[in-house]
Amino acid sequence: MLATQPVGLASAQSVAQANPMPPAPKPDPNAVVTEPEEAIENLLDRAPEPLFSDTLVPYAPSTRSLSGSGSATEQGALYLMSKLTRDSEPLNDGLIWRIYSETTNDEGRLELVATAQGGDAEFRLDPGAYLIHTAYGHATATNRIVMGRDVKSKMVILNAGGIKLDAALSDDVALAEGPITFDIYGMEFNERGERNLIASDVHSGKIIRLNSDTYHVVSRYGAVNAVVRADIQVIPGKLTEATIYHKAADITLKLVNAPGGEAIANTSWSVLSPGGDMVVEANGAFPDFVLAAGEYEVIARNNGETFRSNFSVASGENREVEVVTASSKSQLSN
């Protein structure tokens, strides 16, 4: 079940800089977005750039004097703002800006020259070509700009939205409180034949910001075989809410001498599928795990003896499964 609603946004706040250069003008959030004469080039349409450097250099306003090399009078000013879509309000928090020099270092990596966090940001940059990396959660955009000694203002359109995932056994039984996690993958496969992982161990109700696209979501209830997959579309400027339905139950195993008896300690367990494939192994008097609905065979080993039994799992019916030693029809010696 999917539902969408607009992502709430607020106007960005400017970052004041104590700098001799006059403040850079903000882009008008309400202005009609047209292609400027020197538009920021979207690198998603270009061949991949060299890998970015992993080293982060915090940005701070320049406090250098006006004289000498690299002074503020020899730098340009770049003012940046970002929107989810062309028609949405500017983002005022949650953004991470990274400015890279287009020239690679001796290791063949791009040099990170400045960073900023929050909403809009202003940078003082030496003349040259730069790559602007904008991140809003897992939504990113990379653009190129050439700076001189003038003042430039740019609006970055992320073309992004959000997704909020939940799980349930039925419309009346939610799984917000339980061992539920989600992994979010891209739709394309890499050279190893695997989907690229974008976000892992996402919990119910958490909003994940993503670029507009379709994503492959894997929902896990417990750590065994209760797994459900779905392809979910993220719409620009919208929050997509998706509920994934599981058919599973929480099962506790007990080895007892008689029905309703006390569990026998120091027992090792194997749970098999109807075809004999191993599903899960455990040790102890009360192993507990979530299993997908279906038929299973359980093998209990204790004190050199082996006991077998079959049981069924019905969705939403959490219960104990007893393996009774006295009535076991199949009792094998190891």
Rosetta blueprint (number, residue, H / E / L):
1 M L
2 L E
3 A E
4 T E
5 Q E
6 P E
7 V L
8 G L
9 L L
10 A L
11 S L
12 A L
13 Q L
14 S L
15 V L
16 A L
17 Q L
18 A L
19 N L
20 P L
21 M L
22 P L
23 P L
24 A L
25 P L
26 K L
27 P L
28 D L
29 P L
30 N L
31 A L
32 V L
33 V L
34 T L
35 E L
36 P L
37 E L
38 E L
39 A L
40 I L
41 E E
42 N E
43 L H
44 L H
45 D H
46 R L
47 A L
48 P L
49 E L
50 P L
51 L L
52 F E
53 S L
54 D L
55 T L
56 L L
57 V L
58 P L
59 Y L
60 A L
61 P L
62 S L
63 T L
64 R L
65 S L
66 L L
67 S L
68 G L
69 S L
70 G L
71 S L
72 A H
73 T H
74 E H
75 Q L
76 G E
77 A E
78 L E
79 Y E
80 L E
81 M E
82 S E
83 K E
84 L L
85 T L
86 R L
87 D L
88 S L
89 E L
90 P E
91 L L
92 N L
93 D L
94 G L
95 L E
96 I E
97 W E
98 R E
99 I E
100 Y E
101 S E
102 E E
103 T E
104 T E
105 N L
106 D L
107 E L
108 G L
109 R L
110 L E
111 E E
112 L E
113 V E
114 A E
115 T E
116 A E
117 Q E
118 G E
119 G L
120 D L
121 A E
122 E E
123 F E
124 R E
125 L E
126 D L
127 P L
128 G E
129 A E
130 Y E
131 L E
132 I E
133 H E
134 T E
135 A E
136 Y E
137 G L
138 H L
139 A E
140 T E
141 A E
142 T E
143 N E
144 R E
145 I E
146 V E
147 M E
148 G L
149 R L
150 D L
151 V E
152 K E
153 S E
154 K E
155 M E
156 V E
157 I E
158 L L
159 N L
160 A E
161 G E
162 G E
163 I E
164 K E
165 L E
166 D E
167 A E
168 A E
169 L E
170 S E
171 D L
172 D L
173 V E
174 A E
175 L L
176 A L
177 E L
178 G L
179 P L
180 I E
181 T E
182 F E
183 D E
184 I E
185 Y E
186 G E
187 M E
188 E E
189 F E
190 N L
191 E L
192 R L
193 G L
194 E L
195 R E
196 N E
197 L E
198 I E
199 A E
200 S E
201 D E
202 V E
203 H L
204 S L
205 G L
206 K L
207 I E
208 I E
209 R E
210 L E
211 N E
212 S L
213 D E
214 T E
215 Y E
216 H E
217 V E
218 V E
219 S E
220 R E
221 Y E
222 G L
223 A L
224 V L
225 N L
226 A L
227 V E
228 V E
229 R E
230 A E
231 D E
232 I E
233 Q E
234 V E
235 I L
236 P L
237 G L
238 K E
239 L E
240 T E
241 E E
242 A E
243 T E
244 I E
245 Y E
246 H L
247 K L
248 A E
249 A E
250 D E
251 I E
252 T E
253 L E
254 K E
255 L E
256 V E
257 N L
258 A L
259 P L
260 G L
261 G L
262 E L
263 A L
264 I L
265 A L
266 N L
267 T L
268 S E
269 W E
270 S E
271 V E
272 L E
273 S L
274 P L
275 G L
276 G L
277 D L
278 M E
279 V E
280 V E
281 E E
282 A E
283 N E
284 G L
285 A L
286 F L
287 P L
288 D E
289 F E
290 V E
291 L E
292 A E
293 A L
294 G E
295 E E
296 Y E
297 E E
298 V E
299 I E
300 A E
301 R E
302 N E
303 N L
304 G L
305 E E
306 T E
307 F E
308 R E
309 S E
310 N E
311 F E
312 S E
313 V E
314 A L
315 S L
316 G L
317 E L
318 N L
319 R E
320 E E
321 V E
322 E E
323 V E
324 V E
325 T L
326 A L
327 S L
328 S L
329 K L
330 S L
331 Q E
332 L E
333 S E
334 N L
